[in-house]
């Protein structure tokens, strides 16, 4: 059976069957009340893809968060337990999972509560969509327990409440690829309009320097106005990148991975950024830049070998400047 791309592989405790969450399984049946649990893996995401600030995003296979959830049919309480070492609040009012599930309850007419156990492997403040993985993973898991009554678009809308708690802004460039998989274009937030893009085989090299850049802080330093000439150049790059993905034109993708508005400002928060970018391109990367608000940096590559060569350059760069790091070589999460 052919299914649409999706960012989640789910397994219920009752059936032990693995399957992909997709809109073809959406229905309006009543929620199950047999106490089944569901487990989801929520992928890391790369927002912006250099030139597409708040409108482009990509899901990758590694790293990912793990979420287990049970329905609570006694009341509407949301109970959250973290099994990781990131010291995130378990208070649903202060946790993006709580914000996303509360939106589902209030906007979707869900009366039951949820018991959530989370193991985060995506470090908060990494620029790899940590808050989006928690928010999106929670609503996808809940939707499975509710017999898929909500569409993927509904889930994005609910999960955006988690992003607002984390960054102060409802943005979907991490949430959408986390739920849909692959590469997504957010044409509009109001009304929500998500476009899944086709793309050629791509490998992604990522380095996460072990410093924290809060999304809210990274947004505050951005310019409120841009020159028209910069906007025109940026629009051309966004259009070129989307066309490059659809046409499977690697050269066009590489030429379009340029940001003249956001990167010049945010790059000052990341030591060694421009040196790493140059070394990565010399190693064969198509191009890349800051992942989301940073500090992680990503590079798109045509082959796994090139991606591994780029990973070595990433490691050498941060070894030389004395900053701890983690690196990943991944493919796009379908």
N, C-alpha and C positions, 0 to 999 in steps of 0.2 A: 504493500500500500504506500503510495507516495504521499508525503505529508509536507506542509509548509515548514520552513526553517523555524527553529525555536531555540531559545537560550536555556531550556531546562530539561533535564532528565529526571523523571520522578519515579519513585517506587513506593507503593503502599504496603503497609505491614501485613494486610490481609491477603493480598494476591501474590506478593513478591514478584510482580511482573514489572518490567521496565518498559517505559514508553515515553514518547515525546508529547509534551503539552502542546496542543494546537487548537485553533478556533473551530475545527470541524467537530471537536468533542464538547463544545459549549452546549448546554441545555438549561432548561429552567426547572428541573426536578428539585424536590425538597432536599435539604442537606441530610447526609447520613448521620445517624445518632448511635452507631455501634462502637464508637470509641477508637476507630482505626486511626493510625498515625500515617503521616506522609513525610518523606525525606526529599529534599531538593538540593541540588548544587547550583549555586548562583555565581555566574562567571564574572571575572574582572572585565572592565570595559575601558576603552580609550575614547574620551570625549574630545570633540573639536576636530580631530584629525588635521591639526595644524591650522588650516584656514577657515574651518567651519564652526566658529565659536557659537556654542549652544544649539547648533542645528545638525551636526554630523556626529556619529558615534559608531564604535565597533566593539563587538564582544570577542574576547580571546579565551582560549582553553585553560590557561594557567596564569595566575592563581585563581582560586574560587573559594567561596564560603559554603558551609554546610549547615542546613537548617532542618530541624525536625519539629513537627507540629502535631498537636492533638486538638480536637474540638473540646470545648468546655460547654456542655449543655445545661449546666446548673445556673449560670449567670453570664453576664457579658464581659467579665473581667479578662484582661489581657495580661498574662504572666510570662515574663521573659527571664531566661537563665542563660548566661554566657559561660562557656567552658574554655574560653581563650584567656589570654593574659593582657588584654588591652584596657581593662578597667572601665569599660563602658557601663553606663547606668542601666540597671534593670527596671527602672521606673518607666512605664510606658509613655508617660507625659514628656520624658526627656530622651527617649530612644526612638530612632527613626522607624523601627519596626512597629512600635506602638502607634506612631502618627499615621503610618500607612494603613494598619489594620483598623484604627479608629475611623479613618475616612471610609473604608469599606463598610464598616458597620453603619455609619450614619448615612452615607450616600446610597448604599446598596440595600438598606433595610435588613441587615444581618443582626439577629438578636443574640446569637450564641457568642461565647468567648473563645479564647485560644490560649493554649499552653505552648510556648515556643522555647526550644533549646537551640542555641546558636554556637557554632564553632567558626570564628572568623579567621580566615587565612589571608585576607586582603587587609593590610594594615590601614587603619584610619589615617587620613591625611597623606596618603601615598599618591593621590592623583589617579588611582586605578579604579575608581567607582566603588569605594568601600561602602559608603552610605547607600548607594543605589543597589548594590548586591543585597544588602540587608532588607531594604524596603521592597524591592522587586521580589526577592526570594520569599518574603513573608506573604505577600498577596498571592503569588503563584501557588504556594503551599495551601493557603486558606481556600483558594478557588478549587483546588483539587478535592479538598475535604467537603466542599459545598457542591460537589458534582458539576463543576465547571459552569456555573450559572452566569459568569461574567466573561465578556470578550477580552482579548488582549488589550484593546484600546481602553476598556474600563480599568484594567489592572494598571496600565501606565498612569492613568489619571489618579487612581488611589495612591500609588507609590510616589507620585510627585509631592505628596504631602510630607513624606519623609525627607525628600530633598529640600523642601522649604525649611523644615526644622534644622537641617544640617547647615544650610548655606544662606538661608533667608530668601531664597528665590525658588520658585517652581520651575525647574528646567528638566527636560526629558532626554538630553543627549546621552546620558548614561543609562537611564531607566529603559528607554526603548530598545536598544540592542541587547540589554540584559534579558528582556522578556521575549523579544522577537528573534534574537540571534542575528548573526551576520553584521552587515553594515546598514545603518538606517539614516534617513534624512527626516528631520523634523521640519516640515514645511510651515507648520503653524502650531502654536500652543492654544490659541483661542480663535476658532475651535481647534481641537487637537487633530492634526493631520500628519500621519506617519507613513513614510514611503520606504519600503524595503528595496535596497539596491542590489543588483547583481554585481559580481566582482570576479576577477581572475584568481587563480591560486596565489596566496600571499603567505609569507612567513613574517613574524613580528619579533624583533629583538627589543627587550625592555630592560632598563636598569632603574632600580629604585634606590637612590641614595638615601641613607637612613637619617634623613632630616624631615621635619614635618612642615608642610605648608597648608594652612587651613583654607578651605575654599572661600569662606567668608572674607578672610584677609586678602586673598589673591584677587577677589572681585573689587575690593575697596580701592586698590591701587590703580585700577584701570581708568583710562581717560574717558570722560563723559561725552566728549565730542571728537570726531575724526575729520581730517581733511577729505574733501571730495575725491581728490586724486588717489588717496589711499583706499577709500571705499571702492572706487572703480577697479583698482588693481585686485583688491580682495574678492570682489564679486567674480572677476574673471578667473581667479584661482579656484573658487568654490565650484563654479560651473565646469572648469576644466577637470577638477578632481572627480566630480560625479560622472562626467563624460568618460574619463579615463577608466573608471571602474566598469561602467556599462560596456564600453568598447573593448575592454581587456587590453588597454594600451598602456604598457608599463612606462614608456617614455613620457606620455602625457601625465600619468600619475605623478612621476618624479618631478616634472616641471611645475606641477600645480601645488606641491607640498611647500608652500611659501606663505608666511604670515607677516604682514606689514603693520598690523594693528595691535594684537595682543602679545605676541612673543617678545617684541622689543622691551615691553614693560615687565612681564613676568620672568624673563630670563635672568634678571638681576638677582632673583631669589635662589637660583640654582648654580652652585659653583661648578666651573668647568664646562658650562653648557655649550658654548660655541666651539671650543676645542673638540669636545666629544662629537658634535655634529659634523665637523669637518673630517675627523678621523673615520667616522662611520661611513660617510659618502665615499671616501677614498678606499674603504674596504668593500664597496660595491652596493651599499644601501641605495634604494630609490630616493629616500629622503625620510624626514620625520621631524619630530619636535617634542614639545612639552605635552605630556599626557594629562588632559584635563587642566587642573590648576597647578599641577606639579606636586612634588619635585620629580616624579618619574619622567623618564624620557623614552620615547619609542622610535623605532626605525622600521619601515616597511622594506621587505626584501623579496626578490623573485624566488630564491631557492633557500633550502634549509642550510646549505653550506655557507652561503653568504651571510645568513642570519647568525650563524655560529661564529663566523669571522668578525662580524660586527659586535657580537657579545664580548669577544676577547678585547676589542678596542675599548669597549665600555669599561671593562674591568681594569684595563691598564690605566685609563684616564683617571678613575677614582682612586686606584692604588697610588698613583703619583701625587695626587693632591691630598691624600690621607683621609678620605671620607669613606666610611663603611657603606656597603651597598648589598643589594640582592639583584640577581639578573634572571631573566626568563627568556626562553626561546619558545614561541608558541605559534599555532595557526589560528585562523579566524574561527570562532565558535559558531558552527552552523545552527 
